Amino acid sequence: DYKGQKLAEQIFQGIILVSAVIGFIYGYITEQFGWTVYIVMAGFALSCLLTLPPWPMYRRNPLKWLPVQESGTEEKKAADRKPKRHCKS
């Protein structure tokens, strides 16, 4: 559903943003760029774990699909059509 997709996107972006800020600050304080990369990668892994599987919190508003049509109605419609005549020029 669309609301679940929106929620997953917001969670994903929020975790990435927070981990990037924390990683930058920690990396700046310790003067180690590697820590920044590790923290951002950990945030990415956490956000993937929370947003990629179809958790029930993302499926609360299912979409309503059209009802299934019987296959006989399509054959009947095709039989009702007039055959097209091709003119030779």
C-alpha positions in Angstrom: 0.0 0.0 0.0 1.1 3.6 -0.6 1.0 4.6 3.1 3.3 1.7 4.0 5.7 2.7 1.2 5.8 6.3 2.4 6.4 5.1 6.0 9.2 2.8 4.9 10.8 5.6 2.8 10.7 8.0 5.8 12.2 5.4 8.2 14.9 4.6 5.6 15.9 8.3 5.1 15.7 9.1 8.8 18.0 6.3 9.8 20.5 7.2 7.0 20.5 10.9 7.9 20.9 10.3 11.7 23.7 7.7 11.2 25.5 10.1 8.8 25.3 13.0 11.3 26.5 10.8 14.1 29.2 9.2 12.0 30.5 12.6 10.8 30.6 14.0 14.4 32.2 10.9 15.8 34.7 10.7 13.0 35.5 14.4 13.3 36.1 14.1 17.1 38.3 11.0 16.8 39.9 12.2 13.5 39.2 8.9 11.9 37.3 8.9 8.7 37.0 5.1 8.9 34.6 5.4 11.9 32.4 7.7 9.8 32.1 5.1 7.1 31.5 2.2 9.6 28.7 4.1 11.3 27.0 5.1 8.1 27.2 1.5 6.8 25.8 0.2 10.1 22.9 2.7 9.7 22.4 1.5 6.1 22.3 -2.1 7.2 19.8 -1.3 10.0 17.5 0.7 7.7 17.6 -2.2 5.2 16.6 -4.6 7.9 13.7 -2.4 9.0 12.4 -1.4 5.6 13.0 -4.2 3.0 11.0 -7.1 4.5 7.2 -6.8 4.2 6.6 -6.2 7.9 2.9 -6.0 9.0 3.3 -2.3 9.9 3.7 -1.6 6.2 0.6 -3.6 5.1 -2.1 -1.9 7.2 -3.9 -0.2 4.2 -4.2 -2.8 1.4 -5.3 -1.6 -2.0 -8.7 -2.6 -3.4 -8.3 -4.4 -6.7 -10.9 -4.9 -9.4 -12.9 -8.1 -9.2 -11.8 -11.0 -11.5 -13.7 -11.2 -14.7 -14.9 -14.6 -16.1 -13.0 -15.8 -19.1 -16.2 -16.6 -21.0 -17.1 -12.9 -21.2 -14.0 -12.1 -23.2 -14.7 -14.8 -25.7 -18.3 -13.6 -26.1 -17.1 -10.0 -26.7 -14.7 -11.2 -29.4 -17.5 -13.2 -31.1 -19.8 -10.1 -31.1 -17.2 -8.0 -33.1 -17.6 -7.7 -36.8 -14.7 -9.0 -38.8 -12.7 -6.3 -40.5 -12.7 -6.2 -44.3 -9.4 -5.4 -46.0 -9.6 -3.5 -49.3 -7.2 -4.3 -52.1 -5.9 -1.2 -53.7 
